């Protein structure tokens, strides 16, 4: 369980294929030039996840790598953004499943999002504000469980026009069957 604190520059936190990491509590989880490498399950239930930017001489590279077969499950409306200023990189590499399964609000993601896996928004809104890049195996999926915004269906929003490769899926849930005009 990670409830707050910092993953320092050059450090790598690896979640093994049979492992679980819970990002919980209201405290910020700071990635200060480190890498979170997930091959298992990460469940994010609270607190913002922040990547550090700083003067160019620091060369800060912040990475979240969600491997093929891994699950990064978002169950909060917290943000994934940055702190400090200037230069560095903030990157999410998703080859597994990045899912928002709870929370009816917005997850603002200010990191570049490279997707060759599945982005599955079952509830609320995922805003990809740092750019979205996809490969031919990418799948964007939203759930449709009613006509009410945020609570009836999942949404993916982009801050700039993305180029799509791969698939887009809509999955019904809770027995919902849309009517013409919904």
Sine and cosine of phi, psi and omega as CSV:
sin_phi,cos_phi,sin_psi,cos_psi,sin_omega,cos_omega
0.00,0.00,0.72,-0.69,0.05,-1.00
-0.88,-0.47,0.93,-0.36,-0.05,-1.00
-0.97,-0.24,-0.15,0.99,0.00,-1.00
0.26,-0.97,0.24,-0.97,0.01,-1.00
0.91,-0.41,-0.21,-0.98,-0.20,-0.98
-0.79,-0.62,0.69,-0.72,0.20,-0.98
-0.99,-0.14,0.96,-0.28,-0.19,-0.98
-0.96,0.27,0.23,-0.97,-0.03,-1.00
-0.82,0.58,0.78,-0.63,0.02,-1.00
1.00,0.10,-0.22,0.97,-0.01,-1.00
-0.98,0.21,0.53,-0.85,0.05,-1.00
-0.81,-0.59,0.83,-0.55,0.10,-1.00
-0.97,-0.26,0.91,-0.42,-0.06,-1.00
-0.94,-0.34,0.76,-0.65,0.12,-0.99
-0.98,-0.21,0.90,-0.44,-0.04,-1.00
-0.91,0.41,0.27,-0.96,-0.08,-1.00
-0.86,0.51,-0.43,0.90,0.05,-1.00
-0.96,-0.27,0.19,0.98,-0.08,-1.00
-1.00,-0.09,0.28,-0.96,0.03,-1.00
-0.71,-0.71,0.72,-0.69,0.12,-0.99
-0.83,-0.56,0.83,-0.56,0.06,-1.00
-0.98,-0.20,0.84,-0.54,0.13,-0.99
-0.99,-0.13,0.99,-0.16,-0.16,-0.99
-0.74,-0.67,0.11,-0.99,-0.02,-1.00
0.99,0.16,0.23,-0.97,-0.08,-1.00
-0.99,0.11,-0.20,0.98,-0.03,-1.00
-0.94,0.33,0.54,-0.84,0.05,-1.00
-0.93,0.36,0.57,-0.82,0.12,-0.99
-0.95,-0.31,0.93,-0.37,-0.10,-0.99
-0.98,-0.17,0.79,-0.61,0.14,-0.99
-0.96,-0.29,0.97,-0.24,-0.09,-1.00
-0.98,-0.21,0.95,0.30,0.00,-1.00
0.99,0.16,0.30,0.95,-0.01,-1.00
-0.96,-0.29,-0.06,-1.00,-0.03,-1.00
-0.77,-0.63,0.76,-0.65,0.18,-0.98
-0.97,-0.23,0.93,-0.37,-0.08,-1.00
-0.95,-0.33,0.95,-0.32,-0.08,-1.00
-0.95,-0.30,0.87,-0.49,0.13,-0.99
-0.92,-0.40,-0.03,1.00,-0.03,-1.00
-0.88,-0.48,-0.91,-0.43,-0.01,-1.00
-0.74,-0.67,0.81,-0.59,0.18,-0.98
-0.93,-0.38,0.81,-0.59,0.06,-1.00
-0.90,-0.43,0.89,-0.45,-0.06,-1.00
-0.97,-0.26,0.93,-0.36,-0.06,-1.00
-0.91,-0.42,-0.12,0.99,0.01,-1.00
-0.07,-1.00,0.38,-0.93,0.00,-1.00
0.98,0.21,0.57,-0.82,0.04,-1.00
-0.96,0.29,0.46,-0.89,0.16,-0.99
-0.95,-0.33,0.86,-0.51,-0.11,-0.99
-0.87,-0.49,0.67,-0.74,0.13,-0.99
-0.96,-0.29,0.57,-0.82,-0.06,-1.00
-1.00,-0.03,0.69,-0.73,0.20,-0.98
-0.89,-0.45,0.50,-0.87,-0.04,-1.00
-0.34,-0.94,-0.17,-0.98,0.04,-1.00
-0.83,0.56,0.54,-0.84,-0.10,-0.99
-0.85,0.53,-0.51,0.86,-0.03,-1.00
-0.91,0.41,-0.32,0.95,0.05,-1.00
-0.97,0.24,-0.46,0.89,0.03,-1.00
0.83,0.55,0.69,0.72,-0.07,-1.00
-0.95,0.32,0.83,-0.56,0.05,-1.00
-0.85,-0.53,0.91,-0.41,-0.03,-1.00
-0.95,-0.32,0.81,-0.59,-0.09,-1.00
-0.69,-0.72,0.70,-0.72,0.28,-0.96
-0.90,-0.44,0.88,-0.48,-0.03,-1.00
-0.91,-0.42,0.93,-0.37,0.03,-1.00
-0.98,-0.22,0.97,-0.25,-0.14,-0.99
-0.95,0.32,0.30,-0.95,0.10,-0.99
-0.82,0.57,0.73,-0.68,-0.02,-1.00
1.00,0.06,-0.14,0.99,-0.02,-1.00
-1.00,-0.01,0.34,-0.94,0.04,-1.00
-0.81,-0.58,0.80,-0.60,0.17,-0.99
-0.92,-0.39,0.97,-0.23,-0.14,-0.99
-0.97,-0.25,0.91,-0.41,-0.02,-1.00
-1.00,-0.05,0.87,-0.48,0.00,-1.00
-0.81,-0.58,0.60,0.80,-0.05,-1.00
-0.51,-0.86,0.24,-0.97,0.10,-0.99
-0.96,-0.28,0.35,0.94,0.02,-1.00
-0.95,0.31,0.14,-0.99,-0.05,-1.00
-0.94,-0.34,0.35,-0.94,0.09,-1.00
-0.87,-0.49,0.98,-0.18,-0.16,-0.99
-0.65,-0.76,-0.45,-0.89,-0.08,-1.00
-0.73,-0.69,0.23,-0.97,0.13,-0.99
-0.65,-0.76,0.23,-0.97,-0.17,-0.99
0.94,0.35,-0.41,-0.91,-0.13,-0.99
-0.61,-0.80,0.00,-1.00,0.29,-0.96
1.00,0.10,-0.94,-0.35,-0.17,-0.99
-0.83,-0.56,0.06,-1.00,-0.06,-1.00
0.81,-0.59,-0.04,-1.00,0.01,-1.00
-0.73,-0.69,0.54,-0.84,0.03,-1.00
-0.80,-0.60,0.92,-0.39,-0.12,-0.99
-0.68,-0.74,0.71,-0.70,0.20,-0.98
-0.94,-0.34,0.84,-0.55,0.11,-0.99
-0.95,-0.30,0.94,-0.35,-0.05,-1.00
-0.93,-0.36,0.93,-0.37,0.12,-0.99
-0.93,-0.37,-0.14,0.99,-0.01,-1.00
-0.97,-0.23,-0.73,-0.69,0.03,-1.00
-0.89,-0.46,0.84,-0.54,0.12,-0.99
-0.95,-0.33,0.95,-0.30,-0.16,-0.99
-0.85,-0.53,0.69,-0.72,0.21,-0.98
-0.97,-0.26,0.96,-0.28,-0.10,-1.00
-0.96,-0.29,-0.14,0.99,-0.02,-1.00
-0.49,-0.87,0.36,-0.93,-0.05,-1.00
1.00,-0.06,0.79,-0.62,-0.03,-1.00
-0.99,-0.15,0.01,1.00,0.00,-1.00
-1.00,-0.07,-0.44,-0.90,-0.13,-0.99
-0.96,-0.27,0.72,-0.69,0.26,-0.96
-0.97,-0.22,0.96,-0.28,0.05,-1.00
-1.00,0.04,0.86,-0.52,-0.02,-1.00
-0.91,-0.41,0.94,-0.33,-0.04,-1.00
-0.99,-0.11,0.27,0.96,0.03,-1.00
-0.98,-0.21,0.49,-0.87,0.14,-0.99
-0.87,0.48,0.71,-0.71,-0.08,-1.00
-0.88,-0.47,0.95,-0.30,0.04,-1.00
-0.99,-0.15,0.89,-0.45,-0.13,-0.99
-0.87,-0.49,0.85,-0.52,0.19,-0.98
-0.83,-0.55,0.12,0.99,-0.01,-1.00
-0.89,-0.46,-0.64,-0.77,-0.06,-1.00
-0.91,-0.41,0.78,-0.62,0.23,-0.97
-0.95,-0.30,0.91,-0.42,-0.15,-0.99
-0.85,-0.53,0.96,-0.27,-0.03,-1.00
-0.97,-0.24,0.97,-0.25,-0.05,-1.00
-1.00,-0.06,-0.32,0.95,-0.08,-1.00
-0.43,-0.90,0.59,-0.81,0.09,-1.00
0.94,0.34,-0.41,-0.91,-0.12,-0.99
-0.78,-0.63,0.72,-0.69,0.19,-0.98
-0.94,-0.33,0.89,-0.46,0.04,-1.00
-0.98,-0.19,0.88,-0.48,0.04,-1.00
-0.99,-0.14,1.00,-0.05,-0.11,-0.99
-0.99,-0.10,-0.14,0.99,-0.06,-1.00
-0.98,-0.20,0.14,0.99,-0.05,-1.00
0.97,-0.24,0.58,-0.82,0.01,-1.00
-0.79,-0.61,0.77,-0.63,-0.01,-1.00
-0.74,-0.67,0.72,-0.70,-0.07,-1.00
-0.72,-0.70,0.40,-0.91,0.10,-1.00
-0.96,-0.29,0.08,-1.00,-0.07,-1.00
-0.90,0.44,-0.34,0.94,0.03,-1.00
-1.00,-0.01,0.01,1.00,-0.04,-1.00
-0.93,0.38,0.54,-0.84,0.07,-1.00
-0.67,-0.74,0.84,-0.54,0.16,-0.99
-0.98,-0.19,0.81,-0.58,-0.05,-1.00
-0.75,-0.66,0.65,-0.76,0.11,-0.99
-0.79,-0.61,0.49,-0.87,0.04,-1.00
-0.99,-0.13,0.59,-0.81,0.03,-1.00
-0.84,-0.55,0.95,-0.31,-0.04,-1.00
-0.82,-0.57,0.23,0.97,-0.01,-1.00
0.33,-0.94,0.06,-1.00,-0.07,-1.00
-1.00,-0.08,-0.09,1.00,-0.04,-1.00
-0.98,0.18,0.81,-0.58,0.02,-1.00
-0.83,0.56,0.60,-0.80,0.04,-1.00
0.93,0.37,-0.70,0.72,-0.02,-1.00
-1.00,-0.06,-0.38,0.93,-0.01,-1.00
-0.99,-0.11,-0.28,0.96,-0.02,-1.00
-0.34,-0.94,0.34,-0.94,0.05,-1.00
-1.00,-0.01,0.51,-0.86,0.01,-1.00
-0.76,-0.66,0.56,-0.83,0.16,-0.99
-0.87,-0.48,0.82,-0.57,0.01,-1.00
-0.88,-0.47,0.55,-0.83,-0.02,-1.00
-0.85,-0.53,0.66,-0.75,0.01,-1.00
-0.98,0.20,-0.34,0.94,0.07,-1.00
-0.62,-0.78,0.32,-0.95,-0.06,-1.00
-0.91,0.42,0.90,-0.44,0.01,-1.00
-1.00,0.05,0.34,-0.94,0.19,-0.98
-0.98,-0.19,0.82,-0.57,-0.07,-1.00
-0.99,-0.14,0.67,-0.74,0.20,-0.98
-0.77,-0.64,0.46,-0.89,0.03,-1.00
1.00,-0.05,-0.58,-0.81,-0.14,-0.99
-0.87,-0.49,0.34,-0.94,0.19,-0.98
-0.79,-0.61,0.78,-0.62,-0.07,-1.00
-0.82,-0.57,0.58,-0.82,0.15,-0.99
-0.85,-0.53,0.83,-0.56,-0.01,-1.00
-0.89,-0.45,0.77,-0.64,0.07,-1.00
-0.99,0.16,0.46,-0.89,0.02,-1.00
-0.62,-0.79,0.29,-0.96,0.04,-1.00
0.84,0.54,0.48,0.88,0.04,-1.00
0.96,0.27,0.15,0.99,-0.04,-1.00
-0.94,0.34,0.71,-0.70,0.10,-0.99
-0.80,-0.60,0.92,-0.39,-0.06,-1.00
-0.92,0.40,0.52,-0.86,0.08,-1.00
-0.98,-0.21,0.41,-0.91,0.09,-1.00
-0.81,0.58,0.72,-0.69,-0.01,-1.00
1.00,-0.06,-0.19,0.98,0.04,-1.00
-0.93,0.38,0.00,0.00,0.00,0.00
